[in-house]
């Protein structure tokens, strides 16, 4: 079990005054370029720097997009973001279809004209 302190990343609070992104980058550079290379606690130190400047650590999802054709010959756009896929195509009857599939429904937010549809947002 880890004995490290958990640092909360409040989304609604500004970073401390006087600690800029440039200062944070300089500190991270210094951590990574220590004589003899970064030590095992380098990631903890970088997390502390990011917390100090108000930047949260997040998992970045690789996003890829491609365009193919439907069986009826109409264009179909596919966007793959991790395990989530969004497909946009025109139905042969005319309307535009936007379909999303994901194993983790709670990790998906869908908006239409700036109105959140999923998870259900305020009307």
DRENMI-720837 format. One record per atom (N, C-alpha, C): atom name; residue in one letter; x, y, z. Coordinates in nm, 2 decimals, m for minus. Layout:
<rs>
  atome  residu       X       Y       Z
     CA       a       X       Y       Z
...
</rs>
This chain:
<rs>
  atome  residu       X       Y       Z
      N       x    0.08   m0.12    0.00
     CA       x    0.00    0.00    0.00
      C       x    0.09    0.12    0.00
      N       x    0.05    0.22   m0.08
     CA       x    0.13    0.34   m0.09
      C       x    0.11    0.43    0.03
      N       x    0.22    0.50    0.06
     CA       x    0.21    0.60    0.18
      C       x    0.21    0.74    0.12
      N       x    0.19    0.76   m0.01
     CA       x    0.19    0.89   m0.06
      C       x    0.06    0.97   m0.03
      N       x    0.08    1.10   m0.02
     CA       x   m0.03    1.19    0.00
      C       x   m0.11    1.20   m0.12
      N       x   m0.25    1.20   m0.11
     CA       x   m0.34    1.22   m0.23
      C       x   m0.36    1.37   m0.24
      N       x   m0.34    1.42   m0.36
     CA       x   m0.35    1.57   m0.38
      C       x   m0.48    1.58   m0.46
      N       x   m0.57    1.66   m0.41
     CA       x   m0.70    1.69   m0.49
      C       x   m0.67    1.79   m0.59
      N       x   m0.74    1.78   m0.70
     CA       x   m0.72    1.88   m0.81
      C       x   m0.85    1.95   m0.83
      N       x   m0.88    2.06   m0.76
     CA       x   m1.01    2.13   m0.77
      C       x   m1.02    2.20   m0.90
      N       x   m1.13    2.17   m0.97
     CA       x   m1.15    2.23   m1.10
      C       x   m1.19    2.37   m1.10
      N       x   m1.25    2.42   m0.99
     CA       x   m1.31    2.55   m0.98
      C       x   m1.21    2.65   m0.92
      N       x   m1.09    2.62   m0.89
     CA       x   m1.00    2.71   m0.82
      C       x   m0.88    2.74   m0.91
      N       x   m0.84    2.86   m0.91
     CA       x   m0.72    2.91   m0.99
      C       x   m0.59    2.86   m0.92
      N       x   m0.49    2.85   m1.00
     CA       x   m0.36    2.81   m0.94
      C       x   m0.31    2.92   m0.85
      N       x   m0.22    2.89   m0.76
     CA       x   m0.16    2.99   m0.67
      C       x   m0.10    3.10   m0.75
      N       x   m0.12    3.23   m0.70
     CA       x   m0.06    3.34   m0.78
      C       x    0.09    3.33   m0.78
      N       x    0.15    3.37   m0.90
     CA       x    0.29    3.37   m0.91
      C       x    0.36    3.24   m0.96
      N       x    0.28    3.14   m0.98
     CA       x    0.33    3.01   m1.03
      C       x    0.27    2.99   m1.17
      N       x    0.35    3.02   m1.27
     CA       x    0.30    3.01   m1.41
      C       x    0.33    2.88   m1.47
      N       x    0.27    2.86   m1.59
     CA       x    0.30    2.74   m1.66
      C       x    0.45    2.73   m1.70
      N       x    0.51    2.84   m1.73
     CA       x    0.65    2.84   m1.76
      C       x    0.73    2.80   m1.65
      N       x    0.70    2.85   m1.53
     CA       x    0.77    2.81   m1.41
      C       x    0.75    2.65   m1.38
      N       x    0.63    2.60   m1.41
     CA       x    0.61    2.46   m1.39
      C       x    0.69    2.38   m1.49
      N       x    0.70    2.42   m1.61
     CA       x    0.78    2.35   m1.71
      C       x    0.92    2.35   m1.68
      N       x    0.97    2.47   m1.63
     CA       x    1.11    2.47   m1.58
      C       x    1.14    2.37   m1.47
      N       x    1.04    2.37   m1.37
     CA       x    1.06    2.27   m1.26
      C       x    1.06    2.13   m1.31
      N       x    0.97    2.10   m1.40
     CA       x    0.96    1.96   m1.46
      C       x    1.09    1.93   m1.53
      N       x    1.14    2.02   m1.61
     CA       x    1.27    2.00   m1.68
      C       x    1.38    1.97   m1.58
      N       x    1.38    2.05   m1.47
     CA       x    1.49    2.03   m1.37
      C       x    1.47    1.89   m1.31
      N       x    1.35    1.84   m1.28
     CA       x    1.33    1.71   m1.22
      C       x    1.38    1.60   m1.32
      N       x    1.34    1.62   m1.45
     CA       x    1.38    1.51   m1.54
      C       x    1.53    1.51   m1.58
      N       x    1.59    1.63   m1.56
     CA       x    1.74    1.64   m1.60
      C       x    1.83    1.64   m1.48
      N       x    1.79    1.58   m1.37
     CA       x    1.88    1.57   m1.25
      C       x    2.00    1.49   m1.29
      N       x    2.12    1.53   m1.23
     CA       x    2.24    1.45   m1.25
      C       x    2.21    1.30   m1.22
      N       x    2.25    1.22   m1.31
     CA       x    2.23    1.07   m1.29
      C       x    2.09    1.03   m1.33
      N       x    2.01    1.12   m1.39
     CA       x    1.88    1.08   m1.44
      C       x    1.78    1.10   m1.34
      N       x    1.65    1.09   m1.38
     CA       x    1.54    1.11   m1.28
      C       x    1.54    0.99   m1.18
      N       x    1.51    1.02   m1.05
     CA       x    1.50    0.92   m0.96
      C       x    1.36    0.86   m0.96
      N       x    1.34    0.75   m0.88
     CA       x    1.21    0.68   m0.89
      C       x    1.09    0.77   m0.84
      N       x    1.12    0.88   m0.77
     CA       x    1.01    0.96   m0.72
      C       x    0.98    1.08   m0.82
      N       x    1.04    1.07   m0.94
     CA       x    1.02    1.18   m1.03
      C       x    0.88    1.20   m1.07
      N       x    0.80    1.09   m1.09
     CA       x    0.66    1.11   m1.12
      C       x    0.58    1.18   m1.01
      N       x    0.61    1.14   m0.88
     CA       x    0.55    1.21   m0.77
      C       x    0.58    1.36   m0.77
      N       x    0.71    1.39   m0.80
     CA       x    0.75    1.53   m0.80
      C       x    0.68    1.61   m0.91
      N       x    0.67    1.54   m1.03
     CA       x    0.60    1.61   m1.14
      C       x    0.45    1.63   m1.11
      N       x    0.39    1.53   m1.04
     CA       x    0.25    1.55   m1.00
      C       x    0.23    1.66   m0.90
      N       x    0.33    1.68   m0.81
     CA       x    0.32    1.79   m0.72
      C       x    0.33    1.93   m0.79
      N       x    0.42    1.93   m0.89
     CA       x    0.44    2.06   m0.97
      C       x    0.31    2.09   m1.05
      N       x    0.25    1.98   m1.11
     CA       x    0.12    2.00   m1.18
      C       x    0.01    2.05   m1.09
      N       x    0.01    1.99   m0.97
     CA       x   m0.10    2.03   m0.87
      C       x   m0.08    2.18   m0.83
      N       x    0.05    2.21   m0.81
     CA       x    0.08    2.35   m0.77
      C       x    0.04    2.45   m0.87
      N       x    0.05    2.42   m1.00
     CA       x    0.01    2.51   m1.11
      C       x   m0.14    2.50   m1.15
      N       x   m0.21    2.40   m1.09
     CA       x   m0.35    2.39   m1.12
      C       x   m0.38    2.30   m1.23
      N       x   m0.29    2.22   m1.28
     CA       x   m0.31    2.13   m1.39
      C       x   m0.33    1.99   m1.35
      N       x   m0.45    1.93   m1.37
     CA       x   m0.47    1.79   m1.33
      C       x   m0.40    1.69   m1.42
      N       x   m0.37    1.58   m1.36
     CA       x   m0.32    1.46   m1.44
      C       x   m0.44    1.39   m1.49
      N       x   m0.44    1.36   m1.62
     CA       x   m0.55    1.29   m1.68
      C       x   m0.50    1.19   m1.78
      N       x   m0.57    1.08   m1.80
     CA       x   m0.54    0.98   m1.90
      C       x   m0.57    1.04   m2.04
      N       x   m0.48    1.04   m2.13
     CA       x   m0.51    1.09   m2.27
      C       x   m0.55    0.97   m2.35
      N       x   m0.66    0.99   m2.43
     CA       x   m0.71    0.89   m2.51
      C       x   m0.66    0.91   m2.65
      N       x   m0.61    0.81   m2.72
     CA       x   m0.57    0.82   m2.86
      C       x   m0.69    0.83   m2.94
      N       x   m0.70    0.93   m3.03
     CA       x   m0.82    0.95   m3.12
      C       x   m0.77    0.94   m3.26
      N       x   m0.85    0.85   m3.33
     CA       x   m0.82    0.83   m3.48
      C       x   m0.95    0.85   m3.55
      N       x   m0.94    0.90   m3.67
     CA       x   m1.06    0.92   m3.76
      C       x   m1.03    0.87   m3.90
      N       x   m1.14    0.82   m3.96
     CA       x   m1.12    0.78   m4.10
      C       x   m1.26    0.79   m4.17
      N       x   m1.26    0.79   m4.30
     CA       x   m1.38    0.80   m4.38
      C       x   m1.39    0.68   m4.47
      N       x   m1.50    0.61   m4.47
     CA       x   m1.52    0.50   m4.56
      C       x   m1.65    0.52   m4.63
      N       x   m1.70    0.41   m4.69
     CA       x   m1.84    0.42   m4.75
      C       x   m1.93    0.31   m4.69
      N       x   m2.05    0.35   m4.68
     CA       x   m2.15    0.25   m4.63
      C       x   m2.18    0.15   m4.75
      N       x   m2.25    0.04   m4.72
     CA       x   m2.28   m0.06   m4.83
      C       x   m2.36    0.01   m4.94
      N       x   m2.43    0.12   m4.91
     CA       x   m2.50    0.18   m5.02
      C       x   m2.42    0.29   m5.09
      N       x   m2.29    0.30   m5.06
     CA       x   m2.20    0.39   m5.13
      C       x   m2.20    0.54   m5.07
      N       x   m2.27    0.56   m4.96
     CA       x   m2.26    0.69   m4.90
      C       x   m2.14    0.70   m4.81
      N       x   m2.09    0.83   m4.79
     CA       x   m1.97    0.84   m4.70
      C       x   m2.01    0.81   m4.56
      N       x   m1.91    0.76   m4.48
     CA       x   m1.93    0.73   m4.34
      C       x   m1.80    0.77   m4.27
      N       x   m1.82    0.85   m4.17
     CA       x   m1.70    0.90   m4.09
      C       x   m1.70    0.81   m3.96
      N       x   m1.58    0.77   m3.92
     CA       x   m1.57    0.69   m3.80
      C       x   m1.46    0.76   m3.71
      N       x   m1.49    0.78   m3.59
     CA       x   m1.39    0.83   m3.49
      C       x   m1.38    0.73   m3.38
      N       x   m1.25    0.68   m3.36
     CA       x   m1.22    0.58   m3.26
      C       x   m1.14    0.66   m3.15
      N       x   m1.20    0.65   m3.03
     CA       x   m1.13    0.72   m2.91
      C       x   m1.13    0.61   m2.80
      N       x   m1.01    0.54   m2.79
     CA       x   m1.00    0.43   m2.70
      C       x   m1.10    0.33   m2.74
      N       x   m1.19    0.29   m2.64
     CA       x   m1.29    0.18   m2.67
      C       x   m1.42    0.24   m2.73
      N       x   m1.42    0.37   m2.74
     CA       x   m1.55    0.43   m2.79
      C       x   m1.54    0.46   m2.94
      N       x   m1.64    0.43   m3.01
     CA       x   m1.65    0.46   m3.16
      C       x   m1.77    0.55   m3.18
      N       x   m1.75    0.65   m3.26
     CA       x   m1.86    0.73   m3.31
      C       x   m1.87    0.73   m3.46
      N       x   m1.98    0.69   m3.51
     CA       x   m2.00    0.68   m3.66
      C       x   m2.10    0.78   m3.70
      N       x   m2.07    0.85   m3.81
     CA       x   m2.16    0.95   m3.87
      C       x   m2.18    0.91   m4.02
      N       x   m2.31    0.89   m4.05
     CA       x   m2.34    0.86   m4.19
      C       x   m2.48    0.91   m4.23
      N       x   m2.52    0.91   m4.35
     CA       x   m2.65    0.95   m4.39
      C       x   m2.73    0.82   m4.42
      N       x   m2.85    0.81   m4.36
     CA       x   m2.94    0.70   m4.38
      C       x   m2.99    0.71   m4.53
      N       x   m3.00    0.59   m4.59
     CA       x   m3.05    0.60   m4.73
      C       x   m3.19    0.67   m4.75
      N       x   m3.26    0.68   m4.64
     CA       x   m3.39    0.75   m4.64
      C       x   m3.37    0.90   m4.63
      N       x   m3.25    0.95   m4.60
     CA       x   m3.22    1.09   m4.59
      C       x   m3.17    1.15   m4.47
      N       x   m3.21    1.11   m4.35
     CA       x   m3.16    1.18   m4.23
      C       x   m3.02    1.14   m4.19
      N       x   m2.95    1.23   m4.12
     CA       x   m2.82    1.21   m4.07
      C       x   m2.82    1.12   m3.95
      N       x   m2.73    1.02   m3.94
     CA       x   m2.73    0.93   m3.83
      C       x   m2.59    0.95   m3.76
      N       x   m2.60    0.97   m3.62
     CA       x   m2.48    0.97   m3.54
      C       x   m2.50    0.87   m3.44
      N       x   m2.41    0.77   m3.44
     CA       x   m2.42    0.66   m3.35
      C       x   m2.29    0.64   m3.27
      N       x   m2.30    0.63   m3.14
     CA       x   m2.18    0.61   m3.05
      C       x   m2.20    0.47   m2.98
      N       x   m2.09    0.40   m2.97
     CA       x   m2.08    0.28   m2.90
      C       x   m1.96    0.28   m2.80
      N       x   m1.99    0.24   m2.68
     CA       x   m1.88    0.25   m2.58
      C       x   m1.91    0.14   m2.47
      N       x   m1.81    0.08   m2.42
     CA       x   m1.84   m0.02   m2.31
      C       x   m1.85    0.06   m2.17
      N       x   m1.80    0.18   m2.17
     CA       x   m1.81    0.26   m2.04
      C       x   m1.90    0.38   m2.06
      N       x   m2.03    0.36   m2.05
     CA       x   m2.13    0.46   m2.08
      C       x   m2.11    0.59   m1.99
      N       x   m2.06    0.57   m1.87
     CA       x   m2.04    0.68   m1.78
      C       x   m1.93    0.77   m1.82
      N       x   m1.84    0.72   m1.91
     CA       x   m1.73    0.80   m1.96
      C       x   m1.76    0.88   m2.09
      N       x   m1.89    0.89   m2.12
     CA       x   m1.93    0.95   m2.25
      C       x   m2.02    1.07   m2.22
      N       x   m1.99    1.18   m2.28
     CA       x   m2.08    1.30   m2.28
      C       x   m2.12    1.33   m2.42
      N       x   m2.25    1.35   m2.45
     CA       x   m2.30    1.38   m2.58
      C       x   m2.37    1.51   m2.57
      N       x   m2.34    1.60   m2.66
     CA       x   m2.41    1.73   m2.67
      C       x   m2.46    1.75   m2.81
      N       x   m2.57    1.83   m2.82
     CA       x   m2.63    1.87   m2.95
      C       x   m2.67    2.02   m2.93
      N       x   m2.61    2.10   m3.02
     CA       x   m2.64    2.24   m3.01
      C       x   m2.62    2.30   m2.87
      N       x   m2.50    2.26   m2.81
     CA       x   m2.46    2.30   m2.68
      C       x   m2.55    2.25   m2.57
      N       x   m2.64    2.16   m2.59
     CA       x   m2.73    2.10   m2.49
      C       x   m2.69    1.96   m2.47
      N       x   m2.66    1.93   m2.34
     CA       x   m2.61    1.80   m2.30
      C       x   m2.72    1.70   m2.31
      N       x   m2.70    1.59   m2.39
     CA       x   m2.80    1.49   m2.41
      C       x   m2.77    1.37   m2.32
      N       x   m2.64    1.33   m2.31
     CA       x   m2.60    1.22   m2.23
      C       x   m2.47    1.25   m2.15
      N       x   m2.46    1.22   m2.03
     CA       x   m2.57    1.19   m1.94
      C       x   m2.67    1.30   m1.94
      N       x   m2.79    1.27   m1.91
     CA       x   m2.90    1.37   m1.92
      C       x   m2.86    1.50   m1.85
      N       x   m2.86    1.61   m1.92
     CA       x   m2.82    1.74   m1.86
      C       x   m2.94    1.83   m1.84
      N       x   m2.92    1.95   m1.79
     CA       x   m3.03    2.04   m1.76
      C       x   m3.10    2.08   m1.90
      N       x   m3.23    2.09   m1.89
     CA       x   m3.30    2.12   m2.01
      C       x   m3.30    2.27   m2.04
</rs>
